[in-house]
Amino acid sequence: MRETFSQSQSQDAGPLLGALSIRETATTLSLGLTSVYKLLKDGRLARIKVGRRTLIPIASIDALLRG
């Protein structure tokens, strides 16, 4: 059975929006959640609040990796 767009994208909404969840960011950077939260607190990663969700813009992750 074919999934609808909303069903197939519900778990992967981060990449669709150009942002990742904190858990996805941790996985992408091979870091623990605590380290990602520290990067957010220190201002080294930007955040976008969407309701209760916190998303990390991919551009912010890229800037962190580029130094």
C-alpha positions, -999 to 999 in steps of 0.1 A, spaced: 0 0 0 13 34 -9 18 59 20 5 94 17 30 123 17 21 133 53 25 98 66 58 92 48 73 125 59 61 126 95 92 110 108 115 127 84 101 162 86 135 176 96 153 171 63 122 183 44 124 216 62 161 221 60 165 213 97 171 183 119 158 173 153 182 172 182 183 134 180 190 136 142 217 162 148 234 141 174 234 111 150 247 132 121 275 146 142 282 113 160 277 131 193 255 124 223 224 144 231 241 161 260 268 174 236 243 188 212 224 205 241 258 220 252 264 233 216 229 249 217 235 265 251 269 278 240 254 293 209 275 272 185 243 258 170 212 278 161 177 265 170 143 269 156 113 263 178 82 248 161 57 243 188 74 221 213 99 208 188 134 221 186 150 219 152 186 226 142 190 243 108 212 223 84 231 255 76 240 258 113 254 223 114 273 230 82 288 262 98 298 243 129 316 216 108 334 243 87 347 259 118 
